[in-house]
């Protein structure tokens, strides 16, 4: 609560003066304050679960419990659920109190305070907090059963907690979706594009729960209390669950790293063309149909003028997520290749300098949001979390959700001549800029003239 009021106060006082303070909008703080609540609860669970067996012996009820016809899994499971719920309920209470204050502030007209965005709040409570607490509690139980000295258990658990926290702070942003455990690490809460969960987030939570189940099963198997069933069978089940969870996290890490490798490959391919053929874009006429979250259909006609040398092909940039259905050059179907965001079109005949060529492209698909800004000086997904305030500016080149679509120019959802990367010494010639004309709405298409520019656009 104190952190919420501190950040809310910073927003109320400084947001009009600095965009930095505007980031602390109280409506979108569920993940921020929630992550600190989870860390605090994990710290507390160390001292609530570090003597799971010794507590029974000190209370002189160990022999009575051992005589009961209850399996170790049931006994430890009840305690794990109880501790997780005890640690989780205060988070629910904090969210309720924060929302209550927001409703009160809205009712009396205060500028200080706001209700939390509901989807991010519920997502944090159900998908972030519960799996993380369950995994941590299972780990503490496993340490307590294995070591059986609560001082050493507490010391080891705190070292593990500190190491994990340090690792998260040093982890590159693109790997946080595998090891971070919090949606707020990779998705910013929003009213325009609210996100309850991502596909990778669900896989990560499933891996967390598998690890928790495996550690819990190992703890129950090695519990000194007599138990029925096959020891080796239970141990194998726990080991398989741990292996499954580890494979899930490793797979997410590899998938996230593959995205970065692919982005690097795109950059290299586009950089290689910076000194290639140069075109002067004269005119674009396009019709665009957007089905949010489903597909984007583009039918665009380009008039380009050869600027420097004779050309046998025209190179354009088009998002890798788009599929080209048909392509015509001067009214005739042309052969093309679409790889790494580069659309290479063979011309029917060599085009002379100054000659105009009309290219018509029909494409459909869902744009790859990792594409674009390949020549950016700072590649945000590669940054460590400690430099991750840039995360607030976003890590994708656009948004194509069910409820909100933002198609930024560098996303290349609309094909454009030349590669995405642009040499620094090539600028727009504003003296030759012509007037742009817009039709009414996307359904009617867009017709306009582009800036005259000899060089990749």
C-alpha positions in Angstrom: 0.0 0.0 0.0 2.8 2.4 0.9 4.5 1.8 -2.5 1.2 2.4 -4.3 0.6 5.7 -2.6 4.2 6.7 -3.1 4.0 6.1 -6.9 0.6 7.6 -7.1 1.9 10.7 -5.4 4.8 10.9 -7.8 2.3 10.7 -10.7 0.0 13.4 -9.2 2.8 15.8 -8.5 5.2 15.3 -11.4 3.3 13.9 -14.4 2.6 17.4 -15.7 6.3 18.2 -15.6 8.0 15.0 -16.7 7.0 12.0 -18.8 9.0 9.9 -16.4 6.5 10.5 -13.6 3.6 9.9 -16.0 4.7 6.3 -16.2 3.4 5.8 -12.6 -0.2 6.1 -13.5 -2.1 4.5 -10.6 -4.5 2.6 -12.9 -1.6 0.4 -14.3 0.3 -0.3 -11.1 -1.2 -3.8 -10.3 1.8 -5.6 -11.7 4.3 -3.2 -10.2 3.1 -3.3 -6.6 2.1 -6.9 -7.0 5.6 -8.0 -7.8 6.9 -6.5 -4.6 4.1 -8.2 -2.7 5.1 -11.6 -4.2 8.7 -11.1 -3.2 7.7 -10.2 0.3 5.5 -13.2 0.5 8.2 -15.5 -0.7 10.5 -14.2 2.0 7.8 -14.9 4.6 7.2 -18.4 3.3 10.8 -19.3 4.1 10.0 -18.9 7.8 6.6 -20.5 7.5 7.7 -23.7 5.8 11.3 -24.2 6.8 10.4 -26.5 9.7 7.6 -28.5 8.1 8.7 -31.7 9.9 10.5 -30.3 13.0 7.3 -28.4 14.0 5.4 -31.6 14.5 8.3 -33.1 16.5 8.5 -30.0 18.8 4.7 -30.1 19.3 5.0 -33.8 20.1 2.4 -34.8 17.5 4.7 -36.4 15.0 3.9 -40.0 16.3 0.2 -39.3 16.3 0.4 -38.0 12.7 2.5 -41.0 11.6 -0.2 -43.3 12.9 -2.9 -41.7 10.8 -3.9 -43.4 7.5 -3.1 -40.3 5.5 -0.5 -40.2 2.8 2.5 -37.9 2.8 1.2 -36.2 -0.3 -2.1 -35.4 1.3 -0.5 -34.2 4.5 2.1 -31.9 2.8 -0.4 -30.9 0.2 -2.8 -29.5 2.8 0.0 -27.5 4.4 1.3 -26.2 1.0 -2.2 -25.1 0.0 -2.7 -23.5 3.4 0.6 -21.5 3.3 0.0 -20.4 -0.3 -3.5 -19.2 0.5 -2.2 -17.4 3.6 0.4 -15.6 1.5 -2.0 -14.9 -1.4 -5.0 -13.5 0.5 -3.1 -10.3 1.7 -2.4 -9.5 -2.0 -6.1 -9.8 -2.8 -6.9 -7.5 0.2 -4.3 -5.0 -1.0 -5.9 -4.9 -4.5 -9.4 -4.5 -3.0 -8.2 -1.7 -0.8 -6.5 0.1 -3.6 -9.6 -0.2 -5.8 -11.7 1.0 -2.9 -9.5 4.1 -2.5 -9.8 4.6 -6.3 -13.6 4.5 -6.2 -13.6 6.9 -3.3 -11.2 9.3 -5.1 -13.4 9.2 -8.1 -16.6 9.7 -6.1 -15.3 12.8 -4.3 -13.4 14.2 -7.3 -9.9 13.7 -6.2 -7.1 13.8 -8.7 -5.0 11.6 -6.5 -5.9 7.9 -7.0 -7.6 5.6 -9.5 -9.0 2.1 -9.7 -6.7 -0.6 -11.1 -7.1 -1.9 -14.6 -9.1 -5.0 -14.0 -7.7 -7.5 -16.5 -4.1 -6.9 -15.5 -5.1 -7.1 -11.8 -6.9 -10.4 -12.1 -4.2 -11.8 -14.3 -1.6 -10.9 -11.7 -3.5 -12.5 -8.9 -4.3 -15.7 -10.7 -1.5 -16.3 -13.2 1.4 -14.5 -11.6 1.1 -14.8 -7.8 -0.4 -18.3 -7.3 2.1 -20.3 -9.5 5.1 -18.4 -8.1 4.0 -18.9 -4.5 3.2 -22.6 -5.1 6.6 -23.2 -6.7 8.5 -21.4 -3.9 6.6 -23.1 -1.1 7.3 -26.5 -2.7 11.0 -25.6 -3.0 11.1 -24.7 0.7 9.4 -27.9 1.6 11.9 -29.9 -0.4 14.8 -28.1 1.3 13.3 -28.7 4.7 12.9 -32.4 4.1 16.3 -32.8 2.7 18.3 -30.7 5.2 16.2 -31.0 8.4 17.9 -28.1 10.1 15.8 -25.0 9.9 18.6 -22.5 10.3 20.5 -24.0 7.3 17.2 -24.4 5.4 16.4 -20.7 6.0 19.9 -19.7 4.9 19.9 -21.8 1.8 16.4 -20.6 0.8 17.3 -16.9 1.3 20.4 -17.4 -0.8 18.4 -19.0 -3.5 15.8 -16.2 -3.3 18.5 -13.5 -3.4 20.2 -15.2 -6.4 17.0 -15.5 -8.3 16.1 -11.8 -7.6 19.6 -10.7 -8.8 19.3 -12.9 -11.9 15.9 -11.4 -12.8 17.4 -8.0 -12.5 20.3 -9.0 -14.8 18.3 -11.0 -17.2 17.8 -9.7 -20.8 14.3 -8.5 -21.3 13.6 -11.1 -24.0 14.3 -13.9 -21.5 12.1 -12.6 -18.8 9.1 -14.3 -20.4 10.8 -17.6 -19.5 12.3 -16.8 -16.1 10.6 -13.6 -14.9 7.3 -15.1 -13.8 5.4 -11.7 -13.9 3.3 -10.6 -16.9 4.3 -7.0 -16.1 7.9 -7.8 -17.0 6.9 -8.2 -20.7 3.5 -6.7 -21.1 2.5 -3.2 -20.0 -1.0 -2.9 -18.6 -3.3 -1.0 -20.9 -6.9 0.0 -21.4 -6.5 0.1 -25.2 -5.0 -3.4 -25.5 -5.6 -5.2 -22.2 -3.8 -8.5 -21.8 -4.9 -11.2 -19.4 -2.2 -13.7 -20.6 0.1 -14.4 -23.5 0.7 -17.8 -25.0 4.3 -17.9 -23.8 3.1 -16.7 -20.4 0.7 -19.6 -20.1 3.5 -22.0 -21.0 5.8 -20.5 -18.5 3.1 -20.8 -15.7 2.5 -24.4 -16.7 6.3 -25.1 -16.4 6.3 -23.4 -13.0 3.4 -25.6 -11.8 5.2 -28.7 -13.1 8.3 -27.8 -11.2 6.2 -27.2 -8.1 4.5 -30.5 -8.5 7.9 -32.3 -9.0 9.5 -30.7 -6.0 6.5 -31.3 -3.9 6.4 -35.0 -4.9 10.1 -35.3 -4.1 9.6 -33.8 -0.7 6.6 -36.1 0.0 8.6 -39.1 -1.1 11.6 -38.4 1.2 9.4 -37.4 4.1 10.5 -39.5 7.1 6.9 -40.3 7.9 5.9 -43.9 6.8 3.9 -43.9 3.6 2.2 -46.4 1.3 3.1 -46.9 -2.3 6.2 -47.4 -4.3 9.1 -45.2 -3.3 10.8 -45.5 -6.7 7.5 -44.9 -8.5 6.8 -41.7 -6.6 10.4 -40.5 -7.0 10.2 -41.1 -10.7 7.0 -39.2 -11.0 8.5 -36.2 -9.2 11.6 -36.4 -11.4 9.6 -36.5 -14.5 7.6 -33.4 -13.4 10.8 -31.5 -12.6 12.2 -32.5 -16.0 9.0 -31.5 -17.8 9.1 -28.1 -16.1 12.7 -27.6 -16.8 12.3 -28.5 -20.5 9.4 -26.0 -20.7 11.5 -23.2 -19.4 14.4 -24.2 -21.6 12.1 -24.3 -24.6 10.8 -20.8 -23.8 14.3 -19.5 -23.5 15.3 -21.0 -26.8 12.2 -19.7 -28.5 12.9 -16.2 -27.2 16.5 -16.4 -28.2 15.5 -17.6 -31.6 13.5 -14.5 -32.1 16.6 -12.4 -31.4 18.7 -14.5 -33.8 16.1 -14.1 -36.4 16.0 -10.4 -35.9 19.8 -10.2 -36.2 19.5 -12.2 -39.5 16.9 -9.7 -40.8 19.2 -6.8 -39.9 22.2 -8.4 -41.7 20.1 -9.1 -44.8 18.8 -5.6 -44.9 22.1 -4.0 -44.2 23.6 -5.8 -47.1 21.2 -3.9 -49.5 21.8 -0.4 -48.2 24.3 0.3 -51.0 22.1 -1.4 -53.6 19.7 -0.1 -56.2 17.9 3.2 -55.3 14.4 4.1 -56.3 12.3 7.2 -56.3 8.8 6.5 -55.0 6.3 8.5 -57.0 2.9 7.3 -55.9 1.1 4.8 -53.7 -2.5 3.8 -54.1 -3.7 1.1 -51.6 -6.8 -0.6 -50.2 -6.5 -2.0 -46.8 -8.9 -4.3 -44.9 -8.2 -4.9 -41.2 -9.8 -7.7 -39.2 -8.4 -7.0 -35.7 -6.5 -10.0 -34.3 -7.2 -12.1 -37.4 -5.8 -10.8 -40.7 -4.6 -7.8 -42.6 -5.3 -7.6 -46.3 -3.4 -5.1 -48.5 -3.8 -4.4 -52.2 -1.3 -1.7 -53.1 -0.1 -0.2 -56.4 3.3 1.6 -56.5 4.8 3.9 -59.1 8.5 4.0 -58.7 11.2 5.7 -60.8 14.6 4.2 -61.3 17.1 6.7 -59.9 20.7 5.7 -60.6 21.4 2.6 -62.6 19.7 0.0 -64.8 17.7 -2.5 -62.8 16.7 -6.1 -63.4 14.8 -6.3 -60.2 13.0 -4.2 -57.7 13.6 -4.8 -53.9 10.9 -3.8 -51.4 10.5 -4.4 -47.7 7.4 -6.3 -46.5 6.8 -7.7 -43.1 7.7 -11.5 -42.9 4.3 -12.2 -41.4 2.5 -11.2 -44.6 2.0 -13.6 -47.5 2.1 -12.3 -51.0 -0.8 -13.6 -53.0 -0.1 -12.0 -56.3 2.3 -9.5 -57.8 2.2 -7.6 -61.1 4.7 -5.4 -62.8 3.3 -3.0 -65.4 0.2 -5.2 -65.6 2.0 -8.5 -66.1 2.4 -11.2 -63.5 6.0 -11.2 -62.2 8.3 -13.7 -60.4 9.2 -12.7 -56.8 10.9 -13.9 -53.6 9.8 -12.9 -50.1 12.4 -13.8 -47.5 13.6 -12.1 -44.3 11.2 -9.2 -44.9 12.7 -8.5 -48.3 10.4 -8.7 -51.4 12.6 -9.1 -54.5 10.6 -8.6 -57.8 12.0 -9.5 -61.2 11.3 -7.0 -63.9 10.2 -8.2 -67.3 13.0 -6.1 -68.9 15.9 -4.0 -67.7 14.6 -0.6 -66.4 16.6 2.4 -67.5 17.4 5.3 -65.2 14.5 7.7 -65.1 12.0 5.0 -66.2 8.9 4.5 -64.2 7.7 1.1 -63.1 4.3 0.2 -61.7 4.3 -2.6 -59.1 1.0 -4.0 -57.7 1.2 -6.2 -54.6 -1.6 -8.2 -52.9 -0.7 -9.6 -49.5 -2.5 -10.9 -46.5 -1.5 -12.2 -43.0 -0.7 -11.0 -39.5 2.4 -8.7 -39.3 5.3 -10.0 -37.2 5.6 -7.5 -34.4 9.3 -8.2 -33.9 10.1 -6.9 -37.3 11.0 -3.2 -37.9 13.5 -0.7 -36.4 16.3 -3.1 -37.3 18.8 -0.2 -37.4 17.8 1.1 -34.0 20.8 2.3 -31.9 19.3 0.5 -28.8 17.8 -3.0 -29.2 15.5 -3.0 -26.2 14.8 -6.8 -26.0 18.6 -7.5 -25.5 18.9 -5.1 -22.5 19.1 -6.3 -19.0 16.1 -5.6 -16.7 18.1 -3.0 -14.8 18.1 -0.9 -17.9 14.6 -1.9 -18.7 12.8 1.4 -18.0 13.0 1.6 -21.8 10.5 -1.3 -21.6 7.9 1.4 -20.9 8.4 2.6 -24.4 7.5 -0.8 -25.8 9.4 -3.7 -27.4 7.2 -4.4 -30.4 6.9 -2.5 -33.6 3.1 -2.4 -33.5 0.0 -3.9 -32.1 -2.5 -6.2 -33.8 -4.9 -7.4 -31.1 -8.5 -8.2 -31.0 -9.5 -4.8 -29.6 -6.7 -2.5 -30.8 -4.6 -2.2 -33.9 -1.5 0.1 -34.2 0.3 -0.3 -37.5 3.5 1.8 -37.4 5.3 2.7 -40.6 8.5 0.8 -39.8 6.5 -2.4 -39.2 6.4 -2.5 -43.0 2.8 -3.9 -43.0 2.6 -1.9 -46.2 5.3 -2.8 -48.7 7.9 -0.1 -49.3 10.8 0.2 -51.7 14.2 -0.6 -50.3 15.3 -2.3 -47.0 14.1 -1.3 -43.6 17.6 -0.1 -42.6 18.5 3.3 -44.0 22.0 4.9 -44.4 22.4 7.9 -42.1 23.5 10.2 -44.9 20.3 9.8 -46.9 17.6 12.3 -45.9 14.3 13.3 -47.2 14.2 16.1 -49.8 11.5 18.4 -48.3 11.7 20.8 -51.3 10.3 18.1 -53.6 7.6 17.0 -51.1 4.2 16.9 -52.8 0.8 17.1 -51.2 -0.8 14.0 -49.8 -4.4 13.3 -50.5 -6.4 11.0 -48.2 -9.7 9.4 -49.0 -12.4 8.9 -46.4 -11.5 5.9 -44.3 -9.4 2.8 -45.0 -12.3 1.1 -46.8 -12.1 3.7 -49.5 -8.3 3.3 -49.9 -5.5 5.8 -49.6 -4.0 7.7 -52.4 -1.1 10.1 -52.1 2.3 11.2 -53.2 5.4 10.3 -51.3 8.4 12.5 -50.7 10.8 12.4 -53.6 13.9 10.6 -52.4 16.7 8.9 -54.2 17.7 6.1 -51.9 16.1 3.2 -49.9 12.9 4.3 -48.2 
